[in-house]
Amino acid sequence: MEKIVIPNTNLRVSRLVAGCMGLGGGWDKGTVLTKEHETQARKFLDKALELGINFFDHANIYAVGRAEEVFGRVMSEQPGLREKIVIQSKCGIRWADDPPGSPQRFDFSYENIVSAVDAILRRLGTDYLDILLLHRPDVLWEGEEVARAFAELKAAGKVKYFGVSNQNRAWMEYLQSFLPDPLVANQLQMSLLHHGFAEVGISFNQAAPGYPDGWEGVVEYCRLKGVSLQAWSPLDRGALTGGDLSKLPESARKTAALVKKYADARGVPAEAVALAWLLRHPAKIVPILGTSRPDRLEACAKSLEVNLSREEWYSLFESARGKAMP
Ligand SMILES: NC(=O)c1ccc[n+]([C@@H]2O[C@H](COP(=O)([O-])OP(=O)(O)OC[C@H]3O[C@@H](n4cnc5c(N)ncnc54)[C@H](OP(=O)(O)O)[C@@H]3O)[C@@H](O)[C@H]2O)c1
C-alpha cells in the first residue's frame, strides 16, 4: 500500500488508516470484553497489516475504552509489532457520570489531558502514542493549559506529535500560537455526502452559500501549514456502498448509483470509488476507515487502484450536492 510521510514528523504511514471505533463491543458501559471481541480485533488487525495498513486510529471513548483495551491485547500477541505501526488516539470528550452526577462535556484541562493519556497507554499496553488528537472543541479551554499538558507528555516520551479533530481554522490558529511544534493533523468529517470542505471553495461570492459554517479556510490553512487532513466517516457509514439510503435525499440515491456505475466499469467495489473521491483531493486527505470487517477493509484498499478523472470527480460532487456547479 502507498505510504506517505506526515509533514513535520518522521512518521511514514499508509494512505489509509484503520479506524478502531468498531472494536470492543459497542458503547454500552456494562459490556465485558470476551474472546469473541478479541477474535474480531485479531482478524481486523491481521487483515489491516496484510493490506499494508500501518496506521491505527483510536479514541479513549471508543467502546468506553474497550476498543483500546482489546487492540492492546491482540497487539501484544505479536512481539515487536508496536514499533512497526503508528497509533493515534484522542481525548477531550468526557462521558456523563464520570464522576457520578456530572454531565457529558468536553475537557481540555491539563489534568484531564494528562490523566487521559496515562489511561490510554495503560489500555493499549504501550509506552507511547505516536499522535494524540484533541477530540472535540472544549469551549472552556485555555491555550497555555493545553500547551503545558502537551509539553509534559512530550518530555515524558508519552506522545510524539499532537493534533486536533473537529476544529475550525480559528481554533487551530489559537492553539498553534501556544505550541512550539506544529500541529500535525486535523480529523474532520469529510465524504461525498459531507462535502462542506469542497463546497466552501466554490460557494464564495454566490448569492446563497451552501456550506456549513466553520469550513472557511480550513483546507487551505492545513495545506499551507502541512497539517494532515484526516477524514472520519469517509463512507457515510455505508450509505453509498450498499447501506441504508431510505432516510437520505434523492441526491444521495443518485450518487450511490453513480458510485456503483464507476465501480462496475472498473471492476472494483463501491467502497473503492467512494474513497477514491477523497483520495483525489490534492490536500492528500487521509481516510479513516470505519469498518471492522476484514472483507470491507479489502474493498476499501482497492481505492488506491482508482484514479478518478476530473470529470468523474466533479460529476460525483455535482450529484452529491444535488445541483449543478455555480
Ligand atoms: N474524530 C471524530 O470525531 C470521529 C467521529 C467518528 C469516527 N471517527 C473515526 O473515524 C473512523 C471511521 O468512522 P465511521 O465508522 O463513521 O466510518 P465509515 O467508514 O463511514 O462507516 C463505517 C461504519 O459503517 C458500516 N458500514 C460500512 N459499509 C456498510 C454497508 N454497506 N452496509 C451497512 N453498514 C456499513 C460499518 O460496519 P461494519 O463494521 O460492519 O463494516 C461501520 O459501522 C472510526 O473508526 C473512528 O476511528 C472519528
The ligand as a Gaussian input file, in Angstrom:
#p B3LYP/6-31G(d) Opt

LIG

0 1
 N      -12.896000      12.438000      15.212000
 C      -14.160000      12.140000      15.325000
 O      -14.975000      12.916000      15.867000
 C      -14.647000      10.823000      14.796000
 C      -16.021000      10.543000      14.722000
 C      -16.410000       9.304000      14.214000
 C      -15.447000       8.372000      13.796000
 N      -14.118000       8.673000      13.906000
 C      -13.065000       7.732000      13.428000
 O      -13.283000       7.508000      12.069000
 C      -13.434000       6.108000      11.808000
 C      -14.424000       5.944000      10.713000
 O      -15.702000       6.470000      11.073000
 P      -17.025000       5.669000      10.682000
 O      -17.034000       4.356000      11.386000
 O      -18.167000       6.561000      10.887000
 O      -16.696000       5.441000       9.095000
 P      -17.425000       4.859000       7.847000
 O      -16.416000       4.066000       7.080000
 O      -18.126000       5.939000       7.102000
 O      -18.532000       3.867000       8.407000
 C      -18.198000       2.605000       8.939000
 C      -19.415000       2.018000       9.570000
 O      -20.391000       1.817000       8.544000
 C      -20.699000       0.442000       8.484000
 N      -20.829000       0.072000       7.082000
 C      -19.926000       0.207000       6.106000
 N      -20.413000      -0.249000       4.936000
 C      -21.648000      -0.675000       5.192000
 C      -22.672000      -1.227000       4.382000
 N      -22.544000      -1.439000       3.068000
 N      -23.822000      -1.530000       4.982000
 C      -24.000000      -1.317000       6.289000
 N      -23.075000      -0.798000       7.134000
 C      -21.908000      -0.467000       6.558000
 C      -19.539000      -0.293000       9.133000
 O      -19.993000      -1.521000       9.640000
 P      -19.031000      -2.823000       9.585000
 O      -18.022000      -2.652000      10.684000
 O      -19.966000      -3.953000       9.821000
 O      -18.395000      -2.866000       8.230000
 C      -19.152000       0.683000      10.223000
 O      -20.008000       0.565000      11.348000
 C      -13.811000       5.491000      13.167000
 O      -13.435000       4.140000      13.282000
 C      -13.029000       6.368000      14.103000
 O      -11.695000       5.881000      14.164000
 C      -13.713000       9.884000      14.391000

